[in-house]
Amino acid sequence: MTRNTPIALAALTTMMFLLAPAPAAGSLPDLCDDVYLDDVGAPATDSKGVALSRFCTWTGPDAPLWADHVCCAIDGASADCTPTDANGRCTAGMKMWCDYGEDIGGKVTCYQPFPDACDEGFCDTLAVPPGTQAEEMVPLCCYADTDDCYQLEIGAPCGGDFLHCDSPYTTEQGTVGCADFD
């Protein structure tokens, strides 16, 4: 029995190696993992460590599920993505992963969903106050302890949480409100 111990250990080690999950290094890059950096080169994140994707379109929590590969040509400022062919290959661009997205006319738009500001209690049920200006949709940086939201400056850190707002507006105090028209 003692003579067979090395053989049994070798067989057990081989089985463990074969049953272990593949290393993450062999997986394809996720398009949304290319994020904006702060002034020292670290990912600009919110209080939960969520970073803003450079190439995925920011949207609310109801983003359509894609969960498949895409073929993306990245030019530094934008990504032009298409579905893989019938064999799962790319005829142009680099093969990447996309969790949320949709095919719009042969082009795939990948999304980075954020929680909804209204669902988190940051929305006003009244009409947008007069004299305020609607903002372009960007994730808001919202602080639960003060009930304040600010329009995010790309690359700036957010000490609160990134939240999505369909109808943002700027208040007289310089904060951003979110109108709830539902």
C-alpha positions in Angstrom: 0.0 0.0 0.0 2.8 2.4 0.7 4.4 1.7 -2.6 1.2 2.8 -4.4 0.9 6.1 -2.5 2.9 8.2 -5.0 0.9 6.8 -7.9 -2.4 7.6 -6.1 -1.2 11.1 -5.3 -0.2 11.7 -8.9 -3.6 10.4 -10.1 -5.4 12.7 -7.6 -3.3 15.7 -8.6 -4.0 15.1 -12.3 -7.8 14.8 -11.6 -7.8 18.0 -9.6 -5.9 19.8 -12.5 -8.4 18.5 -15.1 -11.4 19.5 -13.0 -10.2 23.0 -12.0 -11.8 25.9 -13.8 -9.9 27.5 -16.7 -7.7 30.4 -15.6 -9.2 33.9 -16.1 -6.2 35.0 -18.1 -7.5 32.9 -21.1 -10.8 34.7 -21.2 -11.7 37.5 -23.6 -11.7 41.1 -22.5 -15.0 42.7 -21.5 -15.7 45.8 -23.5 -17.1 47.6 -20.5 -14.0 47.0 -18.4 -12.0 49.7 -20.3 -12.8 52.6 -17.9 -12.1 56.2 -17.4 -9.1 57.0 -15.2 -8.6 59.8 -12.6 -5.6 62.2 -12.7 -3.2 59.7 -11.1 -4.2 56.9 -13.6 -6.4 54.8 -11.3 -10.0 54.0 -12.3 -12.4 56.8 -11.3 -14.9 55.0 -9.1 -17.9 55.6 -6.9 -18.2 54.6 -3.2 -18.9 51.0 -4.2 -16.0 50.7 -6.6 -18.0 51.0 -9.8 -16.1 52.6 -12.6 -17.4 54.3 -15.8 -16.9 52.4 -19.0 -15.3 54.3 -21.9 -16.9 52.3 -24.6 -20.2 51.0 -23.2 -23.3 53.3 -23.3 -24.4 54.3 -19.9 -28.0 53.5 -19.2 -30.6 52.6 -16.5 -31.1 49.2 -14.9 -33.4 47.8 -17.7 -30.6 47.3 -20.2 -31.2 44.4 -22.6 -29.2 41.2 -21.9 -26.7 40.3 -24.6 -24.3 37.9 -22.8 -22.3 37.1 -25.9 -19.2 38.0 -27.8 -18.9 41.0 -30.1 -16.3 42.1 -32.7 -15.1 45.6 -31.9 -12.8 48.0 -33.7 -11.6 50.6 -31.2 -10.1 53.8 -32.4 -9.1 55.3 -29.0 -12.3 57.4 -28.4 -15.0 55.0 -29.5 -15.8 51.3 -30.2 -17.6 50.1 -33.3 -19.0 46.7 -32.6 -20.8 44.0 -34.6 -22.1 40.6 -33.8 -19.8 37.6 -34.4 -20.4 35.5 -37.5 -22.4 32.2 -37.5 -19.3 30.4 -36.3 -18.6 32.8 -33.5 -15.7 34.5 -35.2 -14.8 38.0 -36.0 -14.1 39.1 -39.6 -13.1 42.5 -38.5 -12.1 44.0 -35.1 -11.2 42.3 -31.9 -13.4 39.7 -30.2 -14.7 41.0 -26.8 -17.4 40.2 -24.3 -20.6 42.2 -23.8 -23.0 41.5 -20.9 -25.7 44.0 -21.9 -26.4 45.2 -25.4 -28.5 45.1 -28.5 -28.1 44.7 -32.3 -29.3 47.8 -34.0 -29.0 47.5 -37.8 -26.0 45.2 -37.7 -24.1 47.2 -35.0 -24.0 46.1 -31.4 -24.4 48.8 -28.7 -23.0 47.4 -25.4 -24.5 49.0 -22.3 -23.3 49.7 -18.8 -26.4 49.7 -16.6 -26.7 51.8 -13.4 -29.3 51.7 -10.6 -32.2 54.2 -11.2 -32.0 57.4 -9.2 -35.8 57.4 -8.7 -35.7 53.8 -7.3 -33.0 55.0 -4.8 -35.2 57.9 -3.6 -33.4 60.8 -5.4 -36.2 61.9 -7.7 -38.6 64.8 -7.5 -42.3 64.0 -8.4 -42.9 67.7 -9.3 -42.2 69.2 -12.7 -38.7 70.4 -13.4 -38.4 73.8 -11.7 -38.5 76.9 -14.0 -35.2 78.3 -15.1 -33.3 75.0 -14.9 -31.6 73.4 -17.7 -31.9 69.7 -18.6 -28.6 68.0 -18.6 -27.2 65.4 -21.0 -27.7 61.9 -19.6 -24.6 60.9 -17.6 -24.5 58.9 -14.5 -25.1 61.2 -11.5 -23.0 61.0 -8.4 -25.5 60.9 -5.5 -24.9 61.1 -1.8 -27.5 59.4 0.4 -26.5 61.2 3.6 -27.2 64.7 2.0 -29.8 63.7 -0.7 -27.6 65.6 -3.2 -26.6 64.6 -6.7 -24.0 66.1 -8.9 -23.4 65.8 -12.6 -20.3 63.7 -13.0 -17.1 65.1 -14.4 -15.5 62.3 -16.4 -12.4 61.1 -14.6 -13.4 62.7 -11.2 -13.9 60.4 -8.2 -17.4 60.1 -6.8 -17.7 59.7 -3.0 -21.4 58.7 -3.4 -23.0 56.3 -5.8 -23.3 56.4 -9.6 -27.0 56.4 -10.5 -29.0 56.8 -13.7 -31.5 59.6 -14.3 -33.7 59.9 -17.4 -34.6 63.5 -16.7 -31.9 65.4 -14.9 -31.9 69.1 -14.3 -29.6 71.6 -12.6 -30.8 73.4 -9.4 -30.0 77.0 -8.4 -27.6 75.5 -5.8 -25.6 73.8 -8.5 -26.7 70.3 -7.6 -28.6 68.1 -10.0 -32.1 67.0 -9.5 -33.9 64.1 -11.2 -37.5 64.5 -12.3 -39.8 61.5 -12.0 -42.3 61.7 -14.9 -43.5 58.1 -14.4 
